[in-house]
Amino acid sequence: MARTALSLVVDRFKALAHPARLRMMAMLGLGDLCVCQLTAVLRLAPSTVSAHLAALRRGGLVGERKVGRWVYYHLEPEGERLLAQLREELTGDPQIAQDAALVGKLRCIDPQVLCDADLDLSRLGLLAPQLKR
């Protein structure tokens, strides 16, 4: 069954209606990232990150490509267009700025190194260790 324009627009807005997904969009606006990089920055369970990425894919905002054992995500043209509209509102947000700084550092690290560190950015010296509660 073909998707209607209405269902696609609804899926787009649903995809944008969560802080983690907006953070992902902003990070992907800086360039392609593998799932492990997104997971490490967001500090969420891999299954949660996958569910968020699925919502963004349903909305036609992101796409994926496989390179060896890694799956990289990128913004689709509609995702780029919507992010451009949101960029001014997101500028200056401390979380978006922190994410961008981490993404810049992660681009210098091989995904295998990140996975070997169990996606723990503090083990790589990129973040202070989280306090145990």
N, C-alpha and C positions, 0 to 999 in steps of 0.2 A: 504494500500500500504506500503510495506516494505521500510524502509529508506536505502539509499545507504551509503557506506562508505564515499563517497565524501560529501553528504549532512550533515552527522554527523560531519565531520572535519570542514566544513564551519560553522556550528552552534557553534562548540567549539571556533573557532577563533572569531566569532562575539561576543560570550559571554565574551571573554577576552578583547574585544576592547572598554571597557568603564572603566573609573577610579573607579566609584562606585562599579562595579562588581569585579574589581581586589581587592578593599578594602574588599568586602564581602568575597572573596576567602581567603584573608589573615586572616580575623577574624575567619572564619570557620576552618582554619588550626590550630587554638588554641582549637577547640572543638565545639560541637554542640551549636547553639544559636537559641533562638526563634525569630520570626519575629519582635516582639516588641523591642528586644534588638538591632537587626540590624538597625531598623528604628530610634531608639534613637541615636545611634552612628552616623549614616549617616546624621541625621537631614534632612531627605527627607520625602515627603508625603508617607503614607502607600501604596497608589496605585502605586507610582513610585518604591518603594522597591519591591512590588509584581511583577511588570513588569520586574525588574532586576532579581529577583529570577526565574521567568519563563524562561528568556533567559538562565540562568545558568543550569536550568533543561533540556531545549531543547538540550543543548550541552552535557548533560550527566555528568556534573561536580558536581552537588549537588543533594541530595535527601532530602526527608522530612519524618517526622513521627509526628503523632498527639499524644499528651499526655494531656488528659482532654481537656480543651479549648485552649491549646497552641499548635502551630505548630513549631516544631524544625527542623532546617536544619543542614545538615552535608555534608562534602565532600564525594563524591563517589570516588572509587579507581582512576579513570581517573583524577578527580579533584586534588586528593592528588599528583598524578604523575606530573601533570602540575605545581602545586604550588611548588613542590620541585625544579623543573627546574627554576622557577622564583624567588625563595626565595633569592638567592644571589643578584639579581638585586634590589629587594625590600628592602633588609637590609639597614638600615640607612636612609630610607625615613622618614621624620618627621611625615607625615600623618599616615603612617602605624604604626609607634611607638606610636603615640597618640591614635590611634584606639585600639591597643593592651592593652595599659594602661587602657583605659575605659572598655574594655571587661573584664579585670581582676577584676575591681571594680564591674561591673554589675553581675558577677557570684555570688557575695555575696548578691545580692538583689533578692527577689522573684519577678517573672515577674508581679504578681498582684500589688505589690507596685509600680513598674515602670509604669504600666498602670494607676494606681490611680493618679500618678503624671503627667498624660497626656504625658508620654514619655519625659518629660522635665528634663534632667539631672541636670540642675542648681537647680531645686526644691529639688533634692535629695542631693545637695551639691557636686556633681561630676564635675560640670563645672561652670565657671563664667557665669552669665546671659548674653545673647546676647544683644547687643545694638540695640535699635529700630532705624530704618532709616527713 
